[in-house]
């Protein structure tokens, strides 16, 4: 939360990497953390993988995780990740 990337995008939610998993870009797998239980920046998160965002115009996918016991809809994921996903042609697969 609050991170600003080199393109000027400010991340309104937590976003990080999954240790030990390599994504399509050859780097650690990216994951959005969307949880009502997380209201500020975090260093570590253990949760449940609930969706995968497939980008048709990029080499990588984005994972979506939430806290154990929480549910989230595809519409809520789309709204929460719009700040960045608006620049890509993507679809959300709920798991």
Backbone as XML, in Angstrom:
<?xml version="1.0"?>
<chain id="A" units="angstrom">
  <residue number="1" name="UNK">
    <atom name="N" x="0.846" y="-1.188" z="0.000"/>
    <atom name="CA" x="0.000" y="0.000" z="0.000"/>
    <atom name="C" x="0.877" y="1.231" z="0.000"/>
  </residue>
  <residue number="2" name="UNK">
    <atom name="N" x="0.588" y="2.129" z="-0.924"/>
    <atom name="CA" x="1.346" y="3.364" z="-0.974"/>
    <atom name="C" x="2.583" y="3.317" z="-1.844"/>
  </residue>
  <residue number="3" name="UNK">
    <atom name="N" x="2.957" y="2.143" z="-2.326"/>
    <atom name="CA" x="4.133" y="2.007" z="-3.183"/>
    <atom name="C" x="3.884" y="2.725" z="-4.503"/>
  </residue>
  <residue number="4" name="UNK">
    <atom name="N" x="4.898" y="3.430" z="-4.995"/>
    <atom name="CA" x="4.791" y="4.087" z="-6.299"/>
    <atom name="C" x="5.813" y="3.457" z="-7.233"/>
  </residue>
  <residue number="5" name="UNK">
    <atom name="N" x="5.340" y="2.930" z="-8.367"/>
    <atom name="CA" x="6.242" y="2.292" z="-9.319"/>
    <atom name="C" x="6.890" y="3.324" z="-10.232"/>
  </residue>
  <residue number="6" name="UNK">
    <atom name="N" x="7.749" y="2.862" z="-11.119"/>
    <atom name="CA" x="8.504" y="3.764" z="-11.998"/>
    <atom name="C" x="7.626" y="4.469" z="-13.029"/>
  </residue>
  <residue number="7" name="UNK">
    <atom name="N" x="6.365" y="4.030" z="-13.182"/>
    <atom name="CA" x="5.432" y="4.668" z="-14.106"/>
    <atom name="C" x="4.541" y="5.690" z="-13.410"/>
  </residue>
  <residue number="8" name="UNK">
    <atom name="N" x="4.714" y="5.838" z="-12.095"/>
    <atom name="CA" x="3.911" y="6.794" z="-11.340"/>
    <atom name="C" x="2.642" y="6.223" z="-10.749"/>
  </residue>
  <residue number="9" name="UNK">
    <atom name="N" x="2.397" y="4.922" z="-10.920"/>
    <atom name="CA" x="1.211" y="4.295" z="-10.337"/>
    <atom name="C" x="1.402" y="4.135" z="-8.830"/>
  </residue>
  <residue number="10" name="UNK">
    <atom name="N" x="0.447" y="4.606" z="-8.057"/>
    <atom name="CA" x="0.471" y="4.426" z="-6.614"/>
    <atom name="C" x="-0.453" y="3.254" z="-6.284"/>
  </residue>
  <residue number="11" name="UNK">
    <atom name="N" x="0.081" y="2.279" z="-5.598"/>
    <atom name="CA" x="-0.663" y="1.055" z="-5.291"/>
    <atom name="C" x="-1.540" y="1.271" z="-4.067"/>
  </residue>
  <residue number="12" name="UNK">
    <atom name="N" x="-2.868" y="1.226" z="-4.222"/>
    <atom name="CA" x="-3.774" y="1.431" z="-3.091"/>
    <atom name="C" x="-3.989" y="0.168" z="-2.259"/>
  </residue>
  <residue number="13" name="UNK">
    <atom name="N" x="-3.401" y="-0.944" z="-2.694"/>
    <atom name="CA" x="-3.510" y="-2.178" z="-1.930"/>
    <atom name="C" x="-2.141" y="-2.837" z="-1.874"/>
  </residue>
  <residue number="14" name="UNK">
    <atom name="N" x="-2.011" y="-3.815" z="-1.014"/>
    <atom name="CA" x="-0.737" y="-4.513" z="-0.891"/>
    <atom name="C" x="-0.515" y="-5.410" z="-2.095"/>
  </residue>
  <residue number="15" name="UNK">
    <atom name="N" x="0.732" y="-5.475" z="-2.503"/>
    <atom name="CA" x="1.127" y="-6.194" z="-3.704"/>
    <atom name="C" x="2.518" y="-6.728" z="-3.414"/>
  </residue>
  <residue number="16" name="UNK">
    <atom name="N" x="2.747" y="-7.974" z="-3.718"/>
    <atom name="CA" x="4.059" y="-8.529" z="-3.418"/>
    <atom name="C" x="4.379" y="-9.712" z="-4.291"/>
  </residue>
  <residue number="17" name="UNK">
    <atom name="N" x="5.219" y="-10.575" z="-3.759"/>
    <atom name="CA" x="5.738" y="-11.700" z="-4.518"/>
    <atom name="C" x="5.592" y="-12.981" z="-3.718"/>
  </residue>
  <residue number="18" name="UNK">
    <atom name="N" x="5.395" y="-14.084" z="-4.427"/>
    <atom name="CA" x="5.266" y="-15.394" z="-3.796"/>
    <atom name="C" x="6.652" y="-16.041" z="-3.809"/>
  </residue>
  <residue number="19" name="UNK">
    <atom name="N" x="7.209" y="-16.302" z="-2.638"/>
    <atom name="CA" x="8.547" y="-16.905" z="-2.610"/>
    <atom name="C" x="8.557" y="-18.298" z="-3.233"/>
  </residue>
  <residue number="20" name="UNK">
    <atom name="N" x="9.603" y="-18.570" z="-4.013"/>
    <atom name="CA" x="9.780" y="-19.891" z="-4.587"/>
    <atom name="C" x="8.996" y="-20.172" z="-5.852"/>
  </residue>
  <residue number="21" name="UNK">
    <atom name="N" x="8.187" y="-19.216" z="-6.315"/>
    <atom name="CA" x="7.401" y="-19.392" z="-7.543"/>
    <atom name="C" x="7.863" y="-18.345" z="-8.555"/>
  </residue>
  <residue number="22" name="UNK">
    <atom name="N" x="8.205" y="-18.791" z="-9.760"/>
    <atom name="CA" x="8.647" y="-17.880" z="-10.816"/>
    <atom name="C" x="7.497" y="-17.651" z="-11.785"/>
  </residue>
  <residue number="23" name="UNK">
    <atom name="N" x="7.229" y="-16.385" z="-12.087"/>
    <atom name="CA" x="6.153" y="-16.003" z="-13.000"/>
    <atom name="C" x="6.605" y="-16.049" z="-14.448"/>
  </residue>
  <residue number="24" name="UNK">
    <atom name="N" x="5.695" y="-15.697" z="-15.338"/>
    <atom name="CA" x="5.943" y="-15.735" z="-16.769"/>
    <atom name="C" x="7.011" y="-14.778" z="-17.260"/>
  </residue>
  <residue number="25" name="UNK">
    <atom name="N" x="7.336" y="-13.769" z="-16.441"/>
    <atom name="CA" x="8.370" y="-12.810" z="-16.821"/>
    <atom name="C" x="9.748" y="-13.214" z="-16.313"/>
  </residue>
  <residue number="26" name="UNK">
    <atom name="N" x="9.855" y="-14.414" z="-15.700"/>
    <atom name="CA" x="11.133" y="-14.880" z="-15.183"/>
    <atom name="C" x="11.459" y="-14.342" z="-13.803"/>
  </residue>
  <residue number="27" name="UNK">
    <atom name="N" x="10.572" y="-13.577" z="-13.231"/>
    <atom name="CA" x="10.749" y="-13.018" z="-11.884"/>
    <atom name="C" x="9.806" y="-13.730" z="-10.920"/>
  </residue>
  <residue number="28" name="UNK">
    <atom name="N" x="9.901" y="-13.398" z="-9.626"/>
    <atom name="CA" x="8.990" y="-13.988" z="-8.645"/>
    <atom name="C" x="7.545" y="-13.698" z="-9.036"/>
  </residue>
  <residue number="29" name="UNK">
    <atom name="N" x="6.661" y="-14.650" z="-8.733"/>
    <atom name="CA" x="5.236" y="-14.512" z="-9.050"/>
    <atom name="C" x="4.628" y="-13.354" z="-8.259"/>
  </residue>
  <residue number="30" name="UNK">
    <atom name="N" x="3.942" y="-12.451" z="-8.962"/>
    <atom name="CA" x="3.282" y="-11.299" z="-8.343"/>
    <atom name="C" x="1.947" y="-11.704" z="-7.744"/>
  </residue>
  <residue number="31" name="UNK">
    <atom name="N" x="1.563" y="-11.043" z="-6.652"/>
    <atom name="CA" x="0.270" y="-11.320" z="-6.021"/>
    <atom name="C" x="-0.307" y="-10.031" z="-5.441"/>
  </residue>
  <residue number="32" name="UNK">
    <atom name="N" x="-1.582" y="-9.800" z="-5.742"/>
    <atom name="CA" x="-2.331" y="-8.720" z="-5.096"/>
    <atom name="C" x="-2.896" y="-9.285" z="-3.793"/>
  </residue>
  <residue number="33" name="UNK">
    <atom name="N" x="-2.822" y="-8.521" z="-2.715"/>
    <atom name="CA" x="-3.420" y="-8.897" z="-1.438"/>
    <atom name="C" x="-4.662" y="-8.028" z="-1.260"/>
  </residue>
  <residue number="34" name="UNK">
    <atom name="N" x="-5.823" y="-8.641" z="-1.299"/>
    <atom name="CA" x="-7.076" y="-7.907" z="-1.129"/>
    <atom name="C" x="-7.799" y="-8.516" z="0.061"/>
  </residue>
  <residue number="35" name="UNK">
    <atom name="N" x="-7.844" y="-7.763" z="1.167"/>
    <atom name="CA" x="-8.428" y="-8.288" z="2.389"/>
    <atom name="C" x="-8.970" y="-7.159" z="3.249"/>
  </residue>
  <residue number="36" name="UNK">
    <atom name="N" x="-10.156" y="-7.351" z="3.784"/>
    <atom name="CA" x="-10.727" y="-6.376" z="4.715"/>
    <atom name="C" x="-9.967" y="-6.367" z="6.032"/>
  </residue>
  <residue number="37" name="UNK">
    <atom name="N" x="-9.228" y="-7.448" z="6.300"/>
    <atom name="CA" x="-8.461" y="-7.548" z="7.533"/>
    <atom name="C" x="-7.134" y="-6.790" z="7.468"/>
  </residue>
  <residue number="38" name="UNK">
    <atom name="N" x="-6.710" y="-6.434" z="6.267"/>
    <atom name="CA" x="-5.438" y="-5.736" z="6.079"/>
    <atom name="C" x="-5.745" y="-4.292" z="5.686"/>
  </residue>
  <residue number="39" name="UNK">
    <atom name="N" x="-5.456" y="-3.367" z="6.579"/>
    <atom name="CA" x="-5.814" y="-1.971" z="6.330"/>
    <atom name="C" x="-4.604" y="-1.060" z="6.164"/>
  </residue>
  <residue number="40" name="UNK">
    <atom name="N" x="-3.421" y="-1.625" z="6.177"/>
    <atom name="CA" x="-2.208" y="-0.831" z="6.005"/>
    <atom name="C" x="-1.130" y="-1.662" z="5.341"/>
  </residue>
  <residue number="41" name="UNK">
    <atom name="N" x="0.024" y="-1.050" z="5.106"/>
    <atom name="CA" x="1.131" y="-1.769" z="4.475"/>
    <atom name="C" x="1.581" y="-2.955" z="5.337"/>
  </residue>
  <residue number="42" name="UNK">
    <atom name="N" x="1.962" y="-4.033" z="4.683"/>
    <atom name="CA" x="2.430" y="-5.235" z="5.371"/>
    <atom name="C" x="3.749" y="-5.701" z="4.772"/>
  </residue>
  <residue number="43" name="UNK">
    <atom name="N" x="4.483" y="-6.485" z="5.533"/>
    <atom name="CA" x="5.735" y="-7.067" z="5.051"/>
    <atom name="C" x="5.546" y="-8.531" z="4.642"/>
  </residue>
  <residue number="44" name="UNK">
    <atom name="N" x="4.667" y="-9.236" z="5.367"/>
    <atom name="CA" x="4.441" y="-10.661" z="5.129"/>
    <atom name="C" x="2.945" y="-10.919" z="5.221"/>
  </residue>
  <residue number="45" name="UNK">
    <atom name="N" x="2.467" y="-11.830" z="4.389"/>
    <atom name="CA" x="1.053" y="-12.175" z="4.413"/>
    <atom name="C" x="0.910" y="-13.659" z="4.131"/>
  </residue>
  <residue number="46" name="UNK">
    <atom name="N" x="0.076" y="-14.319" z="4.888"/>
    <atom name="CA" x="-0.251" y="-15.708" z="4.616"/>
    <atom name="C" x="-1.756" y="-15.777" z="4.443"/>
  </residue>
  <residue number="47" name="UNK">
    <atom name="N" x="-2.181" y="-16.187" z="3.261"/>
    <atom name="CA" x="-3.607" y="-16.212" z="2.971"/>
    <atom name="C" x="-3.961" y="-17.305" z="2.001"/>
  </residue>
  <residue number="48" name="UNK">
    <atom name="N" x="-5.047" y="-17.074" z="1.265"/>
    <atom name="CA" x="-5.583" y="-18.057" z="0.338"/>
    <atom name="C" x="-5.590" y="-17.458" z="-1.070"/>
  </residue>
  <residue number="49" name="UNK">
    <atom name="N" x="-5.122" y="-18.231" z="-2.028"/>
    <atom name="CA" x="-5.179" y="-17.821" z="-3.429"/>
    <atom name="C" x="-6.615" y="-17.976" z="-3.909"/>
  </residue>
  <residue number="50" name="UNK">
    <atom name="N" x="-7.231" y="-16.877" z="-4.356"/>
    <atom name="CA" x="-8.646" y="-16.921" z="-4.735"/>
    <atom name="C" x="-8.894" y="-16.662" z="-6.218"/>
  </residue>
  <residue number="51" name="UNK">
    <atom name="N" x="-7.905" y="-16.113" z="-6.920"/>
    <atom name="CA" x="-8.112" y="-15.803" z="-8.338"/>
    <atom name="C" x="-6.773" y="-15.638" z="-9.042"/>
  </residue>
  <residue number="52" name="UNK">
    <atom name="N" x="-6.836" y="-15.750" z="-10.356"/>
    <atom name="CA" x="-5.687" y="-15.464" z="-11.221"/>
    <atom name="C" x="-6.143" y="-14.466" z="-12.265"/>
  </residue>
  <residue number="53" name="UNK">
    <atom name="N" x="-5.359" y="-13.436" z="-12.450"/>
    <atom name="CA" x="-5.628" y="-12.446" z="-13.500"/>
    <atom name="C" x="-4.697" y="-12.776" z="-14.663"/>
  </residue>
  <residue number="54" name="UNK">
    <atom name="N" x="-5.304" y="-13.136" z="-15.795"/>
    <atom name="CA" x="-4.546" y="-13.459" z="-16.997"/>
    <atom name="C" x="-4.488" y="-12.227" z="-17.883"/>
  </residue>
  <residue number="55" name="UNK">
    <atom name="N" x="-3.298" y="-11.823" z="-18.227"/>
    <atom name="CA" x="-3.106" y="-10.698" z="-19.144"/>
    <atom name="C" x="-2.829" y="-11.239" z="-20.541"/>
  </residue>
  <residue number="56" name="UNK">
    <atom name="N" x="-3.719" y="-10.908" z="-21.479"/>
    <atom name="CA" x="-3.544" y="-11.380" z="-22.844"/>
    <atom name="C" x="-2.430" y="-10.631" z="-23.573"/>
  </residue>
  <residue number="57" name="UNK">
    <atom name="N" x="-2.091" y="-9.436" z="-23.105"/>
    <atom name="CA" x="-1.082" y="-8.620" z="-23.774"/>
    <atom name="C" x="0.181" y="-8.451" z="-22.926"/>
  </residue>
  <residue number="58" name="UNK">
    <atom name="N" x="0.469" y="-9.445" z="-22.083"/>
    <atom name="CA" x="1.656" y="-9.416" z="-21.235"/>
    <atom name="C" x="2.095" y="-10.864" z="-21.007"/>
  </residue>
  <residue number="59" name="UNK">
    <atom name="N" x="3.341" y="-11.056" z="-20.600"/>
    <atom name="CA" x="3.874" y="-12.410" z="-20.414"/>
    <atom name="C" x="3.590" y="-12.987" z="-19.032"/>
  </residue>
  <residue number="60" name="UNK">
    <atom name="N" x="2.991" y="-12.210" z="-18.161"/>
    <atom name="CA" x="2.800" y="-12.706" z="-16.803"/>
    <atom name="C" x="1.345" y="-12.683" z="-16.366"/>
  </residue>
  <residue number="61" name="UNK">
    <atom name="N" x="1.067" y="-13.450" z="-15.333"/>
    <atom name="CA" x="-0.242" y="-13.445" z="-14.696"/>
    <atom name="C" x="-0.073" y="-12.835" z="-13.314"/>
  </residue>
  <residue number="62" name="UNK">
    <atom name="N" x="-1.158" y="-12.367" z="-12.756"/>
    <atom name="CA" x="-1.157" y="-11.831" z="-11.395"/>
    <atom name="C" x="-2.060" y="-12.708" z="-10.555"/>
  </residue>
  <residue number="63" name="UNK">
    <atom name="N" x="-1.601" y="-13.071" z="-9.395"/>
    <atom name="CA" x="-2.415" y="-13.846" z="-8.476"/>
    <atom name="C" x="-3.124" y="-12.902" z="-7.532"/>
  </residue>
  <residue number="64" name="UNK">
    <atom name="N" x="-4.241" y="-13.345" z="-6.979"/>
    <atom name="CA" x="-5.004" y="-12.571" z="-6.001"/>
    <atom name="C" x="-5.186" y="-13.442" z="-4.761"/>
  </residue>
  <residue number="65" name="UNK">
    <atom name="N" x="-4.787" y="-12.905" z="-3.616"/>
    <atom name="CA" x="-4.931" y="-13.629" z="-2.354"/>
    <atom name="C" x="-5.751" y="-12.797" z="-1.378"/>
  </residue>
  <residue number="66" name="UNK">
    <atom name="N" x="-6.408" y="-13.494" z="-0.473"/>
    <atom name="CA" x="-7.163" y="-12.840" z="0.590"/>
    <atom name="C" x="-6.950" y="-13.629" z="1.876"/>
  </residue>
  <residue number="67" name="UNK">
    <atom name="N" x="-7.454" y="-13.107" z="2.972"/>
    <atom name="CA" x="-7.297" y="-13.780" z="4.259"/>
    <atom name="C" x="-8.156" y="-15.037" z="4.311"/>
  </residue>
  <residue number="68" name="UNK">
    <atom name="N" x="-7.715" y="-15.996" z="5.086"/>
    <atom name="CA" x="-8.479" y="-17.225" z="5.293"/>
    <atom name="C" x="-9.858" y="-16.865" z="5.831"/>
  </residue>
  <residue number="69" name="UNK">
    <atom name="N" x="-10.894" y="-17.438" z="5.229"/>
    <atom name="CA" x="-12.264" y="-17.186" z="5.664"/>
    <atom name="C" x="-12.956" y="-16.030" z="4.970"/>
  </residue>
  <residue number="70" name="UNK">
    <atom name="N" x="-12.203" y="-15.207" z="4.238"/>
    <atom name="CA" x="-12.814" y="-14.095" z="3.501"/>
    <atom name="C" x="-13.219" y="-14.564" z="2.110"/>
  </residue>
  <residue number="71" name="UNK">
    <atom name="N" x="-14.235" y="-13.927" z="1.574"/>
    <atom name="CA" x="-14.625" y="-14.172" z="0.189"/>
    <atom name="C" x="-14.575" y="-12.843" z="-0.554"/>
  </residue>
  <residue number="72" name="UNK">
    <atom name="N" x="-14.373" y="-12.938" z="-1.852"/>
    <atom name="CA" x="-14.323" y="-11.745" z="-2.695"/>
    <atom name="C" x="-14.843" y="-12.128" z="-4.074"/>
  </residue>
  <residue number="73" name="UNK">
    <atom name="N" x="-15.507" y="-11.213" z="-4.721"/>
    <atom name="CA" x="-16.069" y="-11.483" z="-6.049"/>
    <atom name="C" x="-15.107" y="-11.007" z="-7.141"/>
  </residue>
  <residue number="74" name="UNK">
    <atom name="N" x="-15.330" y="-11.508" z="-8.340"/>
    <atom name="CA" x="-14.545" y="-11.062" z="-9.490"/>
    <atom name="C" x="-14.742" y="-9.565" z="-9.716"/>
  </residue>
  <residue number="75" name="UNK">
    <atom name="N" x="-15.946" y="-9.072" z="-9.506"/>
    <atom name="CA" x="-16.214" y="-7.638" z="-9.673"/>
    <atom name="C" x="-15.417" y="-6.814" z="-8.666"/>
  </residue>
  <residue number="76" name="UNK">
    <atom name="N" x="-15.319" y="-7.303" z="-7.437"/>
    <atom name="CA" x="-14.548" y="-6.578" z="-6.417"/>
    <atom name="C" x="-13.055" y="-6.611" z="-6.739"/>
  </residue>
  <residue number="77" name="UNK">
    <atom name="N" x="-12.577" y="-7.736" z="-7.264"/>
    <atom name="CA" x="-11.170" y="-7.823" z="-7.673"/>
    <atom name="C" x="-10.897" y="-6.861" z="-8.817"/>
  </residue>
  <residue number="78" name="UNK">
    <atom name="N" x="-11.786" y="-6.843" z="-9.791"/>
    <atom name="CA" x="-11.623" y="-5.938" z="-10.937"/>
    <atom name="C" x="-11.568" y="-4.486" z="-10.474"/>
  </residue>
  <residue number="79" name="UNK">
    <atom name="N" x="-12.451" y="-4.104" z="-9.570"/>
    <atom name="CA" x="-12.479" y="-2.729" z="-9.066"/>
    <atom name="C" x="-11.209" y="-2.405" z="-8.281"/>
  </residue>
  <residue number="80" name="UNK">
    <atom name="N" x="-10.760" y="-3.338" z="-7.445"/>
    <atom name="CA" x="-9.593" y="-3.089" z="-6.600"/>
    <atom name="C" x="-8.296" y="-3.017" z="-7.390"/>
  </residue>
  <residue number="81" name="UNK">
    <atom name="N" x="-8.211" y="-3.744" z="-8.498"/>
    <atom name="CA" x="-6.972" y="-3.784" z="-9.279"/>
    <atom name="C" x="-7.011" y="-2.891" z="-10.517"/>
  </residue>
  <residue number="82" name="UNK">
    <atom name="N" x="-8.097" y="-2.178" z="-10.702"/>
    <atom name="CA" x="-8.268" y="-1.327" z="-11.890"/>
    <atom name="C" x="-7.134" y="-0.311" z="-12.048"/>
  </residue>
  <residue number="83" name="UNK">
    <atom name="N" x="-6.606" y="0.192" z="-10.946"/>
    <atom name="CA" x="-5.554" y="1.207" z="-11.006"/>
    <atom name="C" x="-4.377" y="0.753" z="-11.862"/>
  </residue>
  <residue number="84" name="UNK">
    <atom name="N" x="-4.132" y="-0.539" z="-11.928"/>
    <atom name="CA" x="-3.035" y="-1.064" z="-12.728"/>
    <atom name="C" x="-3.520" y="-1.904" z="-13.915"/>
  </residue>
  <residue number="85" name="UNK">
    <atom name="N" x="-4.526" y="-2.706" z="-13.696"/>
    <atom name="CA" x="-5.004" y="-3.601" z="-14.752"/>
    <atom name="C" x="-5.698" y="-2.863" z="-15.895"/>
  </residue>
  <residue number="86" name="UNK">
    <atom name="N" x="-6.047" y="-1.591" z="-15.691"/>
    <atom name="CA" x="-6.671" y="-0.811" z="-16.771"/>
    <atom name="C" x="-5.763" y="-0.685" z="-17.991"/>
  </residue>
  <residue number="87" name="UNK">
    <atom name="N" x="-4.481" y="-0.895" z="-17.801"/>
    <atom name="CA" x="-3.523" y="-0.766" z="-18.897"/>
    <atom name="C" x="-3.321" y="-2.070" z="-19.669"/>
  </residue>
  <residue number="88" name="UNK">
    <atom name="N" x="-4.029" y="-3.123" z="-19.287"/>
    <atom name="CA" x="-3.870" y="-4.435" z="-19.899"/>
    <atom name="C" x="-5.210" y="-5.021" z="-20.296"/>
  </residue>
  <residue number="89" name="UNK">
    <atom name="N" x="-5.184" y="-5.917" z="-21.259"/>
    <atom name="CA" x="-6.348" y="-6.710" z="-21.625"/>
    <atom name="C" x="-6.285" y="-7.950" z="-20.733"/>
  </residue>
  <residue number="90" name="UNK">
    <atom name="N" x="-7.153" y="-8.023" z="-19.747"/>
    <atom name="CA" x="-7.038" y="-9.137" z="-18.811"/>
    <atom name="C" x="-8.402" y="-9.737" z="-18.458"/>
  </residue>
  <residue number="91" name="UNK">
    <atom name="N" x="-8.344" y="-10.967" z="-18.002"/>
    <atom name="CA" x="-9.529" y="-11.656" z="-17.515"/>
    <atom name="C" x="-9.213" y="-12.229" z="-16.135"/>
  </residue>
  <residue number="92" name="UNK">
    <atom name="N" x="-10.260" y="-12.408" z="-15.343"/>
    <atom name="CA" x="-10.106" y="-12.923" z="-13.986"/>
    <atom name="C" x="-10.705" y="-14.321" z="-13.915"/>
  </residue>
  <residue number="93" name="UNK">
    <atom name="N" x="-9.928" y="-15.257" z="-13.433"/>
    <atom name="CA" x="-10.425" y="-16.615" z="-13.186"/>
    <atom name="C" x="-10.509" y="-16.811" z="-11.684"/>
  </residue>
  <residue number="94" name="UNK">
    <atom name="N" x="-11.714" y="-17.047" z="-11.212"/>
    <atom name="CA" x="-11.903" y="-17.323" z="-9.784"/>
    <atom name="C" x="-11.559" y="-18.785" z="-9.521"/>
  </residue>
  <residue number="95" name="UNK">
    <atom name="N" x="-10.913" y="-19.037" z="-8.416"/>
    <atom name="CA" x="-10.514" y="-20.406" z="-8.066"/>
    <atom name="C" x="-11.434" y="-21.001" z="-7.015"/>
  </residue>
</chain>
